[in-house]
Amino acid sequence: MNNETIILQGVSLNELTNLINQGVKTQLDDLSRKLLNKEDQTELLTRTEACDLLKIDSSTLWTWTNKGKVKAYGISNRRYYKRTELIECLTPVK
């Protein structure tokens, strides 16, 4: 018998399904944490990218920036938005 052989003896179909589901959930949670950590490294988006992310028009983004709903960062005459801050500015609708 080699290390790649798995013997399932005395394991019901429900138990096997639960074990697989737990393994997949663990892997997805790890991947989600890794992706969030990458986003925490402050990915900057251009105006166009920010509009695409939020699915809004550039005039709406300009209005929200002027009202302080979203924060823009500037270098010369260019404006950038942090992805994490754009996500955080979203609020649940009742």
C-alpha positions in Angstrom: 0.0 0.0 0.0 1.4 3.5 -0.9 0.7 6.9 0.7 -1.7 7.8 -2.1 -4.2 5.1 -1.2 -7.2 5.9 0.9 -9.4 3.2 2.5 -12.8 4.3 3.5 -14.1 1.7 5.9 -16.9 2.3 8.3 -17.5 5.9 7.0 -21.1 6.7 6.0 -21.8 8.9 3.0 -23.0 11.7 5.3 -19.8 11.6 7.3 -17.7 11.6 4.2 -19.7 14.5 2.8 -19.2 16.5 6.0 -15.5 15.8 6.0 -15.2 17.0 2.5 -17.3 20.1 3.2 -15.1 21.0 6.3 -11.9 20.6 4.2 -13.2 22.8 1.4 -14.5 25.4 3.9 -11.1 25.5 5.6 -9.3 26.0 2.3 -11.8 28.8 1.3 -11.4 30.5 4.6 -7.6 30.5 4.2 -7.8 31.8 0.7 -10.2 34.5 1.8 -7.8 35.6 4.6 -4.9 35.7 2.1 -6.8 37.8 -0.3 -7.9 40.2 2.4 -4.3 40.6 3.5 -3.3 41.5 0.0 -6.0 44.1 -0.2 -4.8 45.5 3.1 -1.6 46.4 1.4 -3.5 49.4 0.1 -4.2 48.8 -3.5 -4.8 52.1 -5.2 -7.4 52.4 -8.0 -7.7 55.1 -10.6 -11.0 57.0 -11.0 -12.1 54.6 -13.8 -11.2 51.5 -11.8 -13.1 52.9 -8.7 -16.2 53.7 -10.9 -16.0 50.1 -12.3 -15.7 48.6 -8.8 -18.7 50.6 -7.5 -20.6 50.4 -10.8 -21.2 54.2 -10.8 -20.6 57.1 -13.1 -17.5 59.4 -12.7 -19.8 62.3 -11.8 -21.2 60.3 -8.9 -17.7 59.5 -7.7 -16.7 63.2 -8.0 -19.8 64.2 -5.9 -19.2 61.5 -3.3 -15.5 62.7 -3.0 -16.6 66.3 -2.6 -19.1 65.4 0.1 -16.5 63.3 1.9 -18.3 60.0 1.4 -15.2 58.6 -0.2 -11.6 59.7 0.2 -9.3 60.5 -2.7 -5.5 60.6 -2.7 -3.8 62.8 -5.2 -0.4 62.7 -6.9 0.0 65.8 -9.1 -3.3 66.2 -10.9 -4.2 62.5 -10.7 -6.7 61.0 -8.1 -6.5 57.6 -6.6 -8.8 55.7 -4.3 -8.0 52.9 -1.9 -10.0 49.7 -2.6 -10.5 48.9 1.1 -11.8 52.3 1.8 -14.3 52.1 -1.1 -15.6 48.8 0.2 -15.8 50.2 3.8 -17.9 53.2 2.6 -20.7 50.9 1.5 -23.5 50.6 4.0 -26.3 48.1 4.2 -29.6 49.1 2.8 -32.7 48.5 5.0 
